[in-house]
């Protein structure tokens, strides 16, 4: 049944509606023109397909419209559509924790009563409106042939390597275009005061809006290193590319979560809630961790690729970002302008 659902769900159509959205349409497995679940998400369409297939196996009369968007586009669209009195997504899933929690804090998300929310860790939800579904560390990705003795294991070791090496081929997020990249750097600045010296040593640093842009270039050797990359994507791609490696830096590792919510202006909030409940279930969390390599949050799921296992193994090395309005400090415009100014200066762009 699952394989048949996968075959049905892979009816993709590049039908951009606005911005840079990549739209995938998954007809209802029953063939009926029934109800449609609309999803705005930063998760690559290829990775989302197994989740949608499993959901449609249990809900065969539901079609899905999946829009793969950048983090800022999700927040902007939900706000604009809601403010205009138009229906928006039924479910929003984004790696930009701060933007998602701001939507919830500003009243753009509705409280939900998902059955599996009752057993959710306290740090991973806020007022029944925003839910962390993954536990994802920032990692250093590297091109293995460039590091026969292994890559740097800490930021200080990376700084020493940069000082001894010729201008390095390094990539990271463009923090003016990537909300998760901005969040990673903001947390770095809190935990590592010498972050600006580290960035200044990355001569010729190349910046990109997405993880995949960086990982592709490290995998084929165009870049030697990718700094502060979502570990979930790195783990997924490392299985496909033998020259791609990744490491959690030992001095500290920032951990973020993909946060889900059901928008207040959802056309079908019951479908959005049903999809959220599925992703919070044992089956959904197992699929996230084992198939998609997105570490699970649920305490009911065991295995190495879970937040519970990582916390047991790495302890204080991990610096997770909790789901709370505390992350909204990173959206303060004066703080944001200051951080971007320091970033530009470090990169020699000011």
LINRALIN-V724017 format. One record per residue. N is the residue number from 1. SS is DSSP state (hx for helix, st for strand, lp for the rest). OMEGA is omega in whole degrees, 0 to 359 (none if undefined). D_FIRST is the distance of its C-alpha to the first C-alpha in Angstrom with 1 decimal. Layout:
n	ss	omega	d_first
N	SS	OMEGA	D_FIRST
N	SS	OMEGA	D_FIRST
This chain:
n	ss	omega	d_first
1	lp	182	0.0
2	hx	181	3.8
3	hx	178	5.5
4	hx	179	5.2
5	hx	178	6.2
6	hx	180	8.7
7	hx	180	10.0
8	hx	187	10.6
9	hx	185	12.2
10	lp	172	14.5
11	lp	184	16.8
12	st	175	19.8
13	lp	177	23.2
14	lp	185	26.4
15	lp	183	27.9
16	lp	181	30.3
17	lp	176	31.7
18	lp	176	34.3
19	lp	183	35.5
20	lp	184	33.3
21	lp	168	29.9
22	st	187	27.1
23	st	175	24.7
24	st	180	21.0
25	st	181	19.4
26	st	182	15.7
27	lp	176	15.5
28	lp	180	13.8
29	lp	179	10.4
30	lp	183	12.2
31	lp	179	15.0
32	lp	172	17.5
33	lp	184	20.2
34	lp	184	19.7
35	st	182	20.7
36	st	173	20.6
37	st	180	20.5
38	st	183	23.1
39	st	168	23.2
40	st	186	26.2
41	st	173	25.6
42	lp	180	27.3
43	lp	181	24.2
44	lp	183	23.7
45	hx	180	21.0
46	hx	180	19.5
47	hx	182	19.2
48	hx	186	17.9
49	hx	179	14.9
50	hx	178	12.6
51	hx	181	14.0
52	hx	179	13.4
53	hx	180	9.7
54	hx	178	9.3
55	hx	182	11.8
56	hx	174	10.3
57	hx	179	7.1
58	hx	182	10.0
59	lp	189	12.2
60	lp	179	10.7
61	lp	183	14.4
62	st	171	15.6
63	st	181	16.5
64	st	170	17.8
65	st	185	21.0
66	st	181	21.4
67	st	179	25.0
68	st	187	25.9
69	lp	170	29.5
70	lp	185	32.3
71	hx	182	33.2
72	hx	180	36.4
73	hx	179	34.7
74	hx	181	32.3
75	hx	182	35.2
76	hx	182	37.5
77	hx	180	35.0
78	hx	179	34.2
79	hx	184	37.9
80	hx	182	39.0
81	hx	178	36.5
82	hx	182	37.2
83	hx	179	41.0
84	lp	180	40.9
85	lp	181	39.3
86	lp	174	36.2
87	lp	178	32.5
88	st	181	31.0
89	lp	174	27.6
90	lp	183	25.6
91	st	179	24.8
92	st	186	26.9
93	st	188	26.1
94	st	176	28.9
95	lp	178	30.6
96	lp	184	34.0
97	hx	185	34.6
98	hx	181	38.0
99	hx	179	36.9
100	hx	181	34.1
101	hx	175	36.4
102	hx	176	39.1
103	hx	180	36.9
104	hx	182	36.3
105	hx	181	40.0
106	lp	175	41.2
107	lp	181	39.3
108	lp	176	36.5
109	st	180	33.7
110	lp	175	33.2
111	lp	179	32.9
112	lp	179	29.5
113	lp	177	28.7
114	lp	185	25.4
115	hx	184	24.8
116	hx	180	24.3
117	hx	183	27.5
118	hx	183	29.7
119	hx	185	29.0
120	lp	178	29.3
121	lp	185	32.2
122	hx	183	35.3
123	hx	192	35.8
124	hx	176	32.4
125	st	179	32.8
126	st	174	35.6
127	lp	178	36.4
128	lp	180	32.8
129	lp	183	32.7
130	st	187	31.7
131	st	173	29.3
132	st	181	29.1
133	lp	181	25.5
134	st	181	26.4
135	lp	194	29.5
136	st	179	30.5
137	st	169	33.7
138	st	184	35.8
139	st	170	36.4
140	st	176	38.7
141	st	184	36.8
142	st	177	39.0
143	st	189	39.3
144	hx	180	39.7
145	hx	178	42.4
146	hx	184	44.6
147	lp	181	44.6
148	lp	179	45.2
149	lp	180	46.5
150	lp	183	43.8
151	lp	172	43.7
152	lp	184	45.7
153	lp	179	44.5
154	lp	178	46.2
155	hx	177	47.6
156	hx	177	51.1
157	hx	177	50.1
158	hx	179	48.5
159	hx	178	51.7
160	hx	179	53.8
161	hx	180	51.7
162	hx	180	52.1
163	hx	182	55.8
164	hx	186	56.2
165	lp	171	53.8
166	lp	179	54.5
167	lp	190	52.8
168	lp	176	49.2
169	lp	186	46.1
170	st	176	44.3
171	st	173	41.8
172	st	180	40.7
173	st	167	39.5
174	lp	188	41.8
175	lp	176	42.4
176	lp	180	43.6
177	lp	182	40.2
178	lp	181	37.8
179	hx	179	37.7
180	hx	176	36.1
181	hx	177	38.7
182	hx	181	41.4
183	hx	178	40.2
184	hx	182	40.1
185	hx	178	43.6
186	hx	178	44.9
187	hx	176	43.8
188	hx	183	45.3
189	hx	178	48.6
190	hx	186	48.7
191	hx	187	48.1
192	lp	185	49.9
193	lp	182	53.1
194	lp	183	53.6
195	hx	183	50.4
196	hx	174	52.7
197	hx	178	54.5
198	hx	180	51.3
199	hx	179	50.2
200	hx	179	53.6
201	hx	180	53.3
202	lp	184	50.2
203	lp	180	52.3
204	lp	180	50.5
205	lp	178	47.4
206	st	183	44.7
207	st	186	42.6
208	st	182	39.2
209	lp	186	37.1
210	lp	176	33.8
211	hx	185	32.6
212	hx	178	31.0
213	hx	183	34.4
214	hx	183	36.1
215	hx	179	33.5
216	hx	183	33.4
217	hx	175	37.2
218	hx	182	37.4
219	hx	182	34.9
220	lp	174	37.0
221	lp	176	40.4
222	lp	173	41.6
223	lp	176	41.8
224	lp	184	42.7
225	st	168	41.5
226	st	186	39.4
227	st	175	40.7
228	st	183	38.8
229	st	178	35.3
230	st	185	32.1
231	hx	180	31.1
232	hx	178	27.4
233	hx	179	27.6
234	hx	180	30.0
235	hx	179	27.8
236	hx	183	24.9
237	hx	179	27.2
238	hx	177	29.2
239	lp	184	26.4
240	lp	186	26.6
241	lp	185	30.4
242	lp	180	32.6
243	lp	182	35.6
244	st	175	34.3
245	st	177	35.1
246	st	182	35.4
247	st	172	37.4
248	lp	184	37.9
249	lp	192	41.6
250	lp	180	43.4
251	lp	170	46.0
252	lp	179	43.3
253	st	177	39.8
254	st	179	38.9
255	st	175	35.4
256	st	179	33.8
257	lp	168	30.7
258	lp	185	28.4
259	st	181	29.2
260	st	174	27.1
261	st	174	28.6
262	lp	184	28.1
263	st	179	31.0
264	lp	183	33.6
265	lp	178	33.3
266	st	177	29.5
267	lp	181	28.8
268	lp	183	25.9
269	hx	178	26.6
270	hx	176	24.3
271	hx	177	21.3
272	hx	179	22.9
273	hx	179	23.5
274	hx	179	19.9
275	hx	177	18.8
276	hx	181	21.7
277	hx	177	20.8
278	hx	182	17.3
279	hx	178	19.0
280	hx	181	21.6
281	lp	177	19.3
282	hx	181	18.9
283	hx	181	15.3
284	hx	180	16.4
285	hx	176	19.5
286	hx	178	18.0
287	hx	177	15.7
288	hx	186	19.0
289	hx	186	21.1
290	hx	182	19.1
291	hx	185	17.0
292	lp	181	19.5
293	lp	174	22.6
294	lp	187	23.7
295	lp	185	25.5
296	st	176	24.4
297	lp	187	27.0
298	lp	177	25.7
299	lp	179	27.8
300	lp	183	25.0
301	lp	180	23.4
302	lp	180	25.2
303	lp	185	25.5
304	lp	186	27.8
305	lp	178	26.1
306	st	177	27.0
307	hx	180	30.0
308	hx	181	31.1
309	hx	180	31.3
310	hx	179	33.0
311	hx	178	35.5
312	hx	184	36.3
313	hx	190	36.9
314	hx	174	38.7
315	hx	187	40.4
316	hx	176	42.9
317	hx	182	41.9
318	st	178	39.1
319	st	182	40.3
320	st	176	37.4
321	lp	182	37.9
322	lp	178	37.4
323	lp	181	35.9
324	lp	178	39.1
325	hx	177	41.6
326	hx	181	43.5
327	hx	182	41.5
328	hx	177	43.1
329	hx	181	46.2
330	hx	178	44.7
331	hx	176	44.6
332	lp	189	48.3
333	hx	179	49.8
334	hx	178	52.9
335	hx	180	50.9
336	hx	179	48.5
337	hx	180	51.4
338	hx	181	53.1
339	hx	180	50.1
340	hx	177	49.5
341	hx	178	53.3
342	hx	179	53.4
343	hx	178	50.3
344	hx	179	51.9
345	hx	179	55.2
346	hx	181	53.6
347	lp	180	52.0
348	lp	182	55.2
349	lp	179	53.9
350	lp	none	56.5
